[in-house]
Amino acid sequence: MRLPFSIGVGMVAAVSCIGTTSIDAKPSFHPQRTTFTSRQQTATTISDTDHILNTVLELRGGASRRKKGGRTASLYGTSKKSDKTATGKQKVRGSVKEDPAEASAVSDTLKKYKAILPLTRIYITMVGIVTLLGLALGDEMSQGLLALDPIRTVYGLELWRPITAACFLGPPSIGWLMNAYYLFEYGSSLERGFGTSQHLLFLTIQIAFLSICSAFFGQPFFAQSVITSMLHVLSRSMPNQKVKWLIFTVPYWTLPYGLMASDVLQAGNAAAALPHVLGILSGHLYFFHKNVWPKIGGEDWLVPPKFLSSRLDGEGGGDGRSKSKESISAALKARKKGRGKKLGGRS
């Protein structure tokens, strides 16, 4: 019963201190001195009360309100965080992972954009610029300024029209997103497999041939035909490779025709097949003169100049590009036909 007795003694001492202070205080007839005296009495009372509470806490064996230098924890800790516990040991903290490469979504997008191969990146950028111009100008003005017009191109020297016609995919929509993805996917595969200089030669031939064909058939834009020509060249390089299309697994060479069929079904009009047909013809023109004609004794004239190759490709274009070239070359060599054998003849 020592604890209640100690608490009682402390409380009696507190009351006697307060009573003695109030009795001994002499009255004053000056207001300013009265205010100062009352503040001094209040401060003395608070100080005596803190001393009594500390005495009671020490009798109980608990923590003290006064800051001590020992290892005992304080009731009123400071806001500064300590690296040690109440027993003096080092605190165990979780490892904070600070990633210096962590950045915002904008910086990540810029990094991915810079990681695209150079010619494909330029083509995609041109598609975005032409699309924004089409939105700003409207349908009529975009047709008059961006569409392919042979007369204005030749006689008016509006030489940008074949390029804008090859880059315009229409207004933003789901179809626009899909075509932009195909352009990125197939363009990156061709540039990685054949090299930037060879891919530039391929695009130059496609734009020139498709400009003539589109002008003849009255097609103001032929970006879809360029995408189909890319896909056709890739599919003919590895025709028997199995690819996934919708829910079907089909040979690679059938993929351009499958995309053409899907566009015709979506449009409900057979005229939607014309850009794909032109793209297949244009892509086959390049593939025949580049891969088939040299094998039957012809000359490979689709070779980029040496200064262009050294400027754009450098020394092989990196390990990823060289591996892609080797895989495509191996696929093309595997298609090379032998002399054959007579049926029933001896080997």
ZAMISE-783203 format. One line per field, with one value per residue (C-alpha): residue number from 0; residue in three letters; x, y negated, z. Coordinates in steps of 0.5 Angstrom, whole numbers. Last residue first. Example, Ala and Ser with C-alpha at 12.3 -4.5 7.8 and 13.67 -1.06 7.14 Angstrom:
<titis>
num	c(1_0)
residuo	c(SER_ALA)
px	c(27_25)
py	c(2_9)
pz	c(14_16)
</titis>
This chain:
<titis>
num	c(346_345_344_343_342_341_340_339_338_337_336_335_334_333_332_331_330_329_328_327_326_325_324_323_322_321_320_319_318_317_316_315_314_313_312_311_310_309_308_307_306_305_304_303_302_301_300_299_298_297_296_295_294_293_292_291_290_289_288_287_286_285_284_283_282_281_280_279_278_277_276_275_274_273_272_271_270_269_268_267_266_265_264_263_262_261_260_259_258_257_256_255_254_253_252_251_250_249_248_247_246_245_244_243_242_241_240_239_238_237_236_235_234_233_232_231_230_229_228_227_226_225_224_223_222_221_220_219_218_217_216_215_214_213_212_211_210_209_208_207_206_205_204_203_202_201_200_199_198_197_196_195_194_193_192_191_190_189_188_187_186_185_184_183_182_181_180_179_178_177_176_175_174_173_172_171_170_169_168_167_166_165_164_163_162_161_160_159_158_157_156_155_154_153_152_151_150_149_148_147_146_145_144_143_142_141_140_139_138_137_136_135_134_133_132_131_130_129_128_127_126_125_124_123_122_121_120_119_118_117_116_115_114_113_112_111_110_109_108_107_106_105_104_103_102_101_100_99_98_97_96_95_94_93_92_91_90_89_88_87_86_85_84_83_82_81_80_79_78_77_76_75_74_73_72_71_70_69_68_67_66_65_64_63_62_61_60_59_58_57_56_55_54_53_52_51_50_49_48_47_46_45_44_43_42_41_40_39_38_37_36_35_34_33_32_31_30_29_28_27_26_25_24_23_22_21_20_19_18_17_16_15_14_13_12_11_10_9_8_7_6_5_4_3_2_1_0)
residuo	c(SER_ARG_GLY_GLY_LEU_LYS_LYS_GLY_ARG_GLY_LYS_LYS_ARG_ALA_LYS_LEU_ALA_ALA_SER_ILE_SER_GLU_LYS_SER_LYS_SER_ARG_GLY_ASP_GLY_GLY_GLY_GLU_GLY_ASP_LEU_ARG_SER_SER_LEU_PHE_LYS_PRO_PRO_VAL_LEU_TRP_ASP_GLU_GLY_GLY_ILE_LYS_PRO_TRP_VAL_ASN_LYS_HIS_PHE_PHE_TYR_LEU_HIS_GLY_SER_LEU_ILE_GLY_LEU_VAL_HIS_PRO_LEU_ALA_ALA_ALA_ALA_ASN_GLY_ALA_GLN_LEU_VAL_ASP_SER_ALA_MET_LEU_GLY_TYR_PRO_LEU_THR_TRP_TYR_PRO_VAL_THR_PHE_ILE_LEU_TRP_LYS_VAL_LYS_GLN_ASN_PRO_MET_SER_ARG_SER_LEU_VAL_HIS_LEU_MET_SER_THR_ILE_VAL_SER_GLN_ALA_PHE_PHE_PRO_GLN_GLY_PHE_PHE_ALA_SER_CYS_ILE_SER_LEU_PHE_ALA_ILE_GLN_ILE_THR_LEU_PHE_LEU_LEU_HIS_GLN_SER_THR_GLY_PHE_GLY_ARG_GLU_LEU_SER_SER_GLY_TYR_GLU_PHE_LEU_TYR_TYR_ALA_ASN_MET_LEU_TRP_GLY_ILE_SER_PRO_PRO_GLY_LEU_PHE_CYS_ALA_ALA_THR_ILE_PRO_ARG_TRP_LEU_GLU_LEU_GLY_TYR_VAL_THR_ARG_ILE_PRO_ASP_LEU_ALA_LEU_LEU_GLY_GLN_SER_MET_GLU_ASP_GLY_LEU_ALA_LEU_GLY_LEU_LEU_THR_VAL_ILE_GLY_VAL_MET_THR_ILE_TYR_ILE_ARG_THR_LEU_PRO_LEU_ILE_ALA_LYS_TYR_LYS_LYS_LEU_THR_ASP_SER_VAL_ALA_SER_ALA_GLU_ALA_PRO_ASP_GLU_LYS_VAL_SER_GLY_ARG_VAL_LYS_GLN_LYS_GLY_THR_ALA_THR_LYS_ASP_SER_LYS_LYS_SER_THR_GLY_TYR_LEU_SER_ALA_THR_ARG_GLY_GLY_LYS_LYS_ARG_ARG_SER_ALA_GLY_GLY_ARG_LEU_GLU_LEU_VAL_THR_ASN_LEU_ILE_HIS_ASP_THR_ASP_SER_ILE_THR_THR_ALA_THR_GLN_GLN_ARG_SER_THR_PHE_THR_THR_ARG_GLN_PRO_HIS_PHE_SER_PRO_LYS_ALA_ASP_ILE_SER_THR_THR_GLY_ILE_CYS_SER_VAL_ALA_ALA_VAL_MET_GLY_VAL_GLY_ILE_SER_PHE_PRO_LEU_ARG_MET)
px	c(41_38_31_24_22_28_31_32_37_36_31_33_28_33_37_32_30_38_38_32_36_43_40_36_42_46_41_41_48_49_48_53_59_55_49_46_53_57_51_49_56_56_50_44_43_37_41_42_44_40_42_36_38_39_32_29_31_32_28_23_22_21_16_13_12_9_4_2_1_-3_-8_-8_-10_-15_-19_-23_-27_-30_-35_-38_-32_-31_-31_-27_-22_-22_-21_-15_-12_-12_-9_-3_-3_-3_5_6_3_-4_-5_-13_-16_-14_-8_-3_4_7_13_12_13_19_22_15_12_16_16_8_8_12_8_1_4_6_-1_-5_-1_-4_-7_-11_-13_-15_-13_-8_-5_-5_-1_4_5_5_11_15_13_15_21_23_21_25_31_31_30_36_40_37_39_35_33_32_30_25_22_22_18_13_12_11_7_3_2_0_-5_-8_-8_-12_-17_-19_-19_-15_-17_-14_-8_-4_4_4_0_4_10_7_5_11_14_9_12_6_7_9_6_0_-2_0_-5_-4_-7_-4_-7_-13_-15_-13_-17_-23_-23_-21_-15_-13_-15_-11_-5_-5_-5_0_5_3_5_11_13_12_16_22_22_22_28_32_30_26_29_28_21_22_26_21_15_19_21_13_11_15_22_25_32_36_32_32_30_29_32_28_30_33_34_41_41_41_35_30_32_37_37_33_28_28_21_23_20_15_14_22_25_30_37_40_42_35_30_25_18_20_18_16_19_12_16_20_13_10_17_16_9_11_16_11_6_11_13_6_5_11_9_2_5_9_4_-1_5_6_-1_-2_4_1_-6_-2_-6_-2_-5_1_1_3_-4_-4_3_1_-5_-2_4_-1_-5_1_4_-3_-3_4_3_-3_1_6_0_-3_4_6_0)
py	c(81_86_84_86_79_75_71_63_58_55_49_44_43_45_39_34_36_36_29_27_30_27_20_21_23_17_12_15_15_7_3_7_2_-4_-3_-10_-13_-7_-5_-11_-12_-5_-7_-2_4_6_7_15_17_23_31_34_33_25_25_28_24_16_16_21_18_10_12_16_11_6_12_13_6_5_11_8_1_4_9_3_3_10_6_8_4_9_15_12_10_17_20_15_17_24_23_20_26_31_31_32_39_39_40_38_34_27_28_32_33_40_39_42_36_33_28_28_26_20_17_18_14_8_8_8_2_-2_0_-3_-9_-10_-17_-20_-14_-15_-9_-12_-17_-11_-7_-12_-14_-7_-6_-12_-11_-4_-5_-10_-6_0_-4_-7_0_2_-4_-3_5_11_14_9_4_9_11_4_2_8_7_-1_-1_5_0_-6_-2_1_-6_-9_-4_-5_-12_-19_-22_-19_-15_-20_-18_-16_-21_-26_-24_-24_-31_-34_-35_-41_-43_-46_-42_-35_-35_-40_-35_-29_-30_-26_-29_-33_-40_-40_-33_-37_-43_-39_-35_-40_-44_-43_-35_-34_-38_-34_-27_-30_-31_-24_-20_-24_-22_-15_-15_-19_-14_-8_-11_-12_-5_-6_-7_-15_-14_-9_-14_-20_-15_-14_-22_-23_-18_-21_-18_-13_-12_-14_-8_-9_-3_-4_2_3_0_4_-2_-1_0_-5_-1_-7_-5_-9_-12_-18_-22_-30_-31_-31_-26_-28_-22_-21_-14_-12_-11_-16_-23_-26_-30_-32_-29_-23_-15_-11_-8_-10_-15_-18_-19_-23_-27_-29_-31_-35_-39_-40_-43_-47_-50_-51_-55_-59_-61_-63_-67_-71_-72_-75_-79_-82_-84_-87_-91_-94_-95_-99_-98_-92_-86_-82_-75_-71_-68_-65_-62_-59_-56_-53_-50_-47_-44_-41_-38_-35_-32_-29_-26_-22_-20_-17_-13_-11_-7_-5_0)
pz	c(-215_-220_-223_-221_-222_-224_-219_-217_-219_-212_-210_-205_-200_-195_-197_-196_-189_-187_-190_-185_-179_-181_-182_-175_-172_-175_-173_-165_-165_-167_-174_-178_-177_-179_-182_-184_-186_-188_-192_-195_-197_-200_-205_-203_-207_-211_-218_-216_-223_-226_-226_-223_-216_-217_-220_-214_-208_-209_-216_-214_-207_-209_-215_-210_-205_-210_-212_-205_-203_-210_-208_-201_-203_-208_-203_-200_-206_-205_-200_-194_-190_-185_-189_-194_-189_-186_-193_-194_-187_-189_-196_-192_-187_-192_-193_-186_-185_-181_-174_-172_-167_-170_-174_-170_-174_-177_-181_-188_-192_-188_-193_-197_-191_-189_-196_-196_-189_-192_-198_-194_-190_-196_-199_-192_-193_-200_-200_-206_-210_-217_-220_-224_-219_-214_-219_-220_-213_-211_-215_-213_-205_-205_-209_-204_-198_-200_-201_-194_-192_-195_-192_-185_-185_-188_-181_-176_-182_-184_-177_-175_-181_-180_-172_-173_-179_-176_-170_-174_-178_-171_-168_-174_-175_-167_-169_-170_-177_-184_-184_-188_-189_-196_-199_-195_-198_-205_-204_-201_-209_-210_-216_-219_-226_-223_-216_-218_-224_-220_-214_-208_-202_-197_-199_-203_-199_-192_-194_-195_-189_-184_-183_-176_-176_-182_-180_-174_-178_-182_-176_-173_-179_-180_-173_-175_-181_-178_-172_-177_-180_-174_-170_-164_-158_-158_-157_-152_-148_-150_-147_-140_-140_-140_-136_-130_-128_-124_-127_-120_-117_-109_-106_-98_-94_-88_-82_-76_-70_-67_-60_-54_-50_-52_-59_-64_-70_-67_-71_-69_-66_-59_-54_-49_-44_-44_-45_-40_-43_-39_-41_-38_-41_-35_-35_-32_-33_-28_-21_-17_-13_-19_-22_-15_-15_-22_-21_-15_-19_-25_-20_-16_-23_-25_-18_-19_-26_-24_-18_-23_-27_-22_-19_-26_-27_-20_-21_-27_-24_-18_-11_-9_-5_-1_-3_3_3_-4_-4_2_-1_-7_-3_2_-4_-7_-1_0_-7_-6_1_-2_-8_-3_1_-5_-7_-1_0)
</titis>
